[in-house]
Structure formats: C-alpha cells, structure tokens
Amino acid sequence: MPITMIRDFCAQYDRDHGIMHVHFLPYSSSWDDEEFPGVIIRRAMSDERITGVRIIGYSRKSRDFLAAALPWLDIDALPSDSA
C-alpha cells in the first residue's frame, strides 16, 4: 500500500515537558496507542483515522527514528526543539 505523506498539520513543542504535539484534524474523540517507545498515535474513535501524534522526549529522538516510526509524516517540517 502506498504511503500518503501528511504535510498539512499543526505542531507545537512543549519545551517544559519535552513533548511534541502534532494535530492533523480538528478535535474529535480519539484514543491513543503507543506504537513505538515515546510515540503516541491518536486515532479517531469513529473511523480510526490518525488525528495526531505526541512524541515524548522529542529532543532525544533522532530524525532517523522518527522517519522510521512515522513514515507518513513530513518529519523535516516539524519545528526544532530549540525554537
């Protein structure tokens, strides 16, 4: 199955807690699943579409790890942890 890159998102880095919050869709009831260590995928309750991602320990995650864990997300478009 081909991967569709997600480039239209809102990302916010919580420097105090080291968490990158990424939102793709307007808020909807969602459930979370930690598919990779520190990478929590949010899925819509209604149809399981991915609605967002939380990356815990963002500044300690390598770009290679994130690209492998989230191949459908444009990792290079995420803000820097020092921004």
JOHUJO-V533375 format. One record per pair of residues at least 12 apart in sequence whose ideal C-beta (glycine too) atoms are under 6 Angstrom apart, sorted by the first residue. I is the first residue (numbers start at 1). J is the second residue. D is the distance in whole Angstrom. If there is no record, write none. Layout:
BEGIN
i = <I;I>
j = <J;J>
d = <D;D>
END
This chain:
BEGIN
i = <3;3;5;6;6;6;7;9;9;10;11;11;13;13;18;18;18;19;19;20;20;21;22;22;23;24;24;25;28;28;29;30;30;30;30;31;36;38;38;39;39;40;41;58;59;63>
j = <71;72;74;24;72;73;74;22;24;23;78;79;79;81;57;58;59;54;56;55;58;54;52;53;52;51;52;51;44;51;45;42;43;44;51;43;69;56;57;55;69;54;53;81;81;75>
d = <5;5;6;6;6;5;5;5;5;5;5;6;6;6;5;6;6;6;5;4;4;6;6;4;5;6;6;5;5;6;4;4;6;6;5;6;4;4;5;6;5;4;6;6;4;6>
END
